[in-house]
Amino acid sequence: MTTSFGPTFILGLTGSIGMGKTTAANAFRLLGVPVHDADGVVHRLLGPGGRALDQVEAAFPGVTGPGGIDPGGIDRKRLGDHVFDDPAALKRLEKILHPLVSIARNKFLQQVAKRRQPMALLDVPLLFETGGEKMCHAVAVVSAPAFLQRIRVLGRPGMNAEKFRSILAKQMPDLEKRRRGDIVIETGLGRARSLRQIKNIVRVIKTRDH
């Protein structure tokens, strides 16, 4: 880990699409763990009044409508049409968003350290892909069998097999994430089992020797 935030144990949480990461993050919240939601930060940056609006509109003209920046923020479908199958365009977008997300993450970690919280969770879908594991004392990977992942994802509105394959191609394979993670949270054997595992993770971290 390259940055210290006092006594707070920083646990990274990651997992591929459809693995149950959002449900796991919510379980940590219910157990009193402060959670930094990277996707949530991006939604705010691109939403009404978001800090990224001007830069994104300048890089991708028209994504906020013909009048420029509008009260509704970025039209995510229009933006998606620009970047979904264009790696160069996606890189331009990431160059805008990643520094702003990092600022929000560091502010969150400074706040939890100031409150001397025993642990905090960084919920980041592309944690390994972006090098975010360097900010963490340990990383938990949320995982499930591939057949269950496919069922979950294809059951989402607007999803199809081609789009699913394209998303997977942009993510580190689940097997590699499991290999690189310190903890694997299994979500394919029922919610109750996953919750017991998460409760145990929180208990061990909160009662560790500093």
C-alpha positions as CSV (number, residue, x, y, z in Angstrom):
1,M,0.0,0.0,0.0
2,T,1.5,3.4,-1.0
3,T,-0.7,5.8,1.0
4,S,-1.4,5.8,4.8
5,F,-4.6,6.9,6.3
6,G,-3.9,6.4,10.0
7,P,-5.4,3.5,11.8
8,T,-8.1,2.7,9.2
9,F,-7.8,-0.7,7.6
10,I,-8.7,-0.2,3.9
11,L,-10.4,-3.2,2.2
12,G,-10.8,-3.1,-1.5
13,L,-14.0,-4.8,-3.0
14,T,-14.1,-5.8,-6.6
15,G,-15.7,-8.3,-8.9
16,S,-16.8,-8.7,-12.5
17,I,-20.3,-7.8,-13.7
18,G,-23.0,-10.0,-12.3
19,M,-21.0,-11.4,-9.5
20,G,-22.9,-9.8,-6.7
21,K,-20.6,-6.9,-5.7
22,T,-23.3,-4.4,-5.1
23,T,-25.1,-6.8,-2.7
24,A,-21.9,-7.4,-0.9
25,A,-21.1,-3.7,-0.6
26,N,-24.6,-3.1,0.9
27,A,-24.0,-5.9,3.4
28,F,-20.8,-4.1,4.6
29,R,-22.8,-0.9,4.9
30,L,-25.4,-2.6,7.1
31,L,-22.6,-3.8,9.3
32,G,-21.5,-0.2,9.9
33,V,-18.5,-0.1,7.5
34,P,-18.0,3.2,5.6
35,V,-18.2,2.5,1.9
36,H,-16.7,4.5,-1.0
37,D,-18.7,3.7,-4.1
38,A,-16.6,4.5,-7.2
39,D,-19.6,4.1,-9.6
40,G,-21.7,6.3,-7.4
41,V,-19.0,9.0,-7.6
42,V,-19.0,8.8,-11.4
43,H,-22.8,9.1,-11.5
44,R,-22.5,12.3,-9.4
45,L,-19.7,13.7,-11.6
46,L,-21.9,13.1,-14.7
47,G,-25.2,14.1,-13.1
48,P,-26.8,17.6,-12.7
49,G,-24.2,20.0,-11.6
50,G,-21.5,17.4,-11.8
51,R,-17.8,18.5,-11.8
52,A,-17.1,16.6,-15.0
53,L,-19.9,18.0,-17.1
54,D,-17.9,20.8,-18.9
55,Q,-14.9,18.6,-19.6
56,V,-17.0,15.6,-20.9
57,E,-19.1,17.9,-23.1
58,A,-16.0,19.4,-24.6
59,A,-14.5,16.0,-25.3
60,F,-17.7,14.5,-26.6
61,P,-19.9,17.4,-28.0
62,G,-23.6,16.8,-27.8
63,V,-23.7,14.3,-24.9
64,T,-25.6,16.8,-22.9
65,G,-28.0,17.8,-25.6
66,P,-27.9,20.4,-28.4
67,G,-27.8,23.3,-25.9
68,G,-24.7,22.2,-24.2
69,I,-24.7,21.6,-20.4
70,D,-28.3,21.0,-19.4
71,P,-29.9,20.6,-15.9
72,G,-30.2,16.8,-16.5
73,G,-26.5,16.2,-16.7
74,I,-24.9,13.8,-19.2
75,D,-27.1,11.6,-21.4
76,R,-25.4,8.3,-20.5
77,K,-26.7,6.6,-23.6
78,R,-25.2,9.2,-25.9
79,L,-21.9,9.0,-24.1
80,G,-22.0,5.2,-24.2
81,D,-22.5,5.4,-28.0
82,H,-19.2,7.4,-28.2
83,V,-17.0,5.1,-26.0
84,F,-18.5,1.6,-25.8
85,D,-16.5,0.1,-28.7
86,D,-13.9,2.8,-29.1
87,P,-10.9,2.2,-26.9
88,A,-9.3,5.6,-27.7
89,A,-12.6,7.5,-26.8
90,L,-12.8,5.5,-23.6
91,K,-9.3,6.5,-22.7
92,R,-10.2,10.1,-23.2
93,L,-13.2,9.7,-20.9
94,E,-11.1,7.9,-18.2
95,K,-8.5,10.7,-18.3
96,I,-11.2,13.1,-17.3
97,L,-13.0,11.0,-14.7
98,H,-10.2,9.0,-12.9
99,P,-8.5,12.1,-11.4
100,L,-11.8,13.3,-10.1
101,V,-12.7,9.9,-8.7
102,S,-9.3,9.8,-7.0
103,I,-9.9,13.1,-5.3
104,A,-13.3,11.9,-4.0
105,R,-11.7,8.6,-2.7
106,N,-8.9,10.4,-0.9
107,K,-11.3,12.8,0.7
108,F,-13.4,9.8,1.9
109,L,-10.3,8.1,3.3
110,Q,-9.2,11.2,5.1
111,Q,-12.6,11.6,6.7
112,V,-12.7,8.0,8.0
113,A,-9.2,8.2,9.3
114,K,-10.0,11.4,11.1
115,R,-12.9,9.6,12.8
116,R,-10.5,6.8,13.6
117,Q,-12.8,4.2,11.9
118,P,-11.3,0.7,12.2
119,M,-12.0,-0.1,8.6
120,A,-13.3,1.3,5.3
121,L,-14.4,-0.3,2.0
122,L,-13.4,0.9,-1.4
123,D,-16.0,-0.5,-3.8
124,V,-14.4,-0.3,-7.2
125,P,-15.4,-2.5,-10.2
126,L,-12.1,-2.1,-12.0
127,L,-9.9,-2.1,-8.9
128,F,-7.1,-4.2,-10.4
129,E,-7.5,-2.8,-13.9
130,T,-6.8,0.7,-12.6
131,G,-4.1,-0.2,-10.0
132,G,-6.5,0.7,-7.1
133,E,-5.3,-2.2,-5.1
134,K,-2.2,-0.2,-4.2
135,M,-4.5,1.9,-1.9
136,C,-5.7,-1.1,0.0
137,H,-4.4,-3.3,2.8
138,A,-6.3,-6.2,1.3
139,V,-8.7,-6.9,-1.5
140,A,-11.9,-9.0,-1.4
141,V,-13.1,-10.4,-4.7
142,V,-16.8,-11.2,-5.2
143,S,-17.2,-14.2,-7.4
144,A,-19.8,-16.8,-8.6
145,P,-19.9,-19.6,-11.2
146,A,-19.8,-18.4,-14.8
147,F,-23.2,-19.9,-15.6
148,L,-24.8,-18.0,-12.7
149,Q,-23.1,-14.8,-13.7
150,R,-24.5,-15.1,-17.2
151,I,-28.0,-15.7,-15.9
152,R,-27.9,-12.7,-13.7
153,V,-26.5,-10.4,-16.3
154,L,-28.7,-11.4,-19.2
155,G,-31.7,-10.9,-16.9
156,R,-31.0,-7.2,-16.7
157,P,-33.1,-4.8,-18.8
158,G,-31.4,-3.8,-22.1
159,M,-28.7,-6.5,-21.9
160,N,-27.9,-9.0,-24.6
161,A,-25.2,-11.7,-25.2
162,E,-23.2,-9.4,-27.5
163,K,-23.1,-6.6,-25.0
164,F,-22.3,-9.0,-22.2
165,R,-19.3,-10.4,-24.1
166,S,-18.1,-6.8,-24.9
167,I,-18.2,-5.9,-21.2
168,L,-16.4,-9.1,-20.1
169,A,-13.6,-8.3,-22.7
170,K,-12.9,-5.0,-20.9
171,Q,-12.7,-6.7,-17.4
172,M,-9.9,-8.8,-15.9
173,P,-11.1,-12.5,-16.0
174,D,-12.7,-13.7,-12.8
175,L,-10.0,-16.4,-12.4
176,E,-7.2,-13.8,-12.4
177,K,-9.1,-11.6,-9.9
178,R,-9.5,-14.6,-7.6
179,R,-5.8,-15.3,-7.9
180,R,-4.8,-11.7,-7.1
181,G,-7.3,-11.1,-4.3
182,D,-6.6,-11.8,-0.6
183,I,-10.2,-12.9,0.1
184,V,-12.8,-14.4,-2.2
185,I,-16.5,-13.8,-1.3
186,E,-18.5,-16.6,-2.9
187,T,-22.0,-15.5,-3.9
188,G,-23.2,-18.6,-5.7
189,L,-24.1,-20.6,-2.7
190,G,-26.9,-18.4,-1.3
191,R,-27.1,-14.9,0.3
192,A,-27.0,-16.2,3.9
193,R,-23.7,-17.9,3.3
194,S,-22.2,-14.8,1.7
195,L,-23.5,-12.6,4.6
196,R,-21.9,-14.9,7.2
197,Q,-18.6,-14.7,5.4
198,I,-18.8,-10.9,5.2
199,K,-19.7,-10.7,8.9
200,N,-16.6,-12.7,9.7
201,I,-14.4,-10.5,7.5
202,V,-15.6,-7.4,9.4
203,R,-15.2,-9.1,12.8
204,V,-11.6,-10.2,12.0
205,I,-10.5,-6.8,10.7
206,K,-12.1,-4.8,13.5
207,T,-10.6,-7.0,16.2
208,R,-7.1,-7.2,14.6
209,D,-4.0,-6.0,16.5
210,H,-2.9,-2.6,15.2
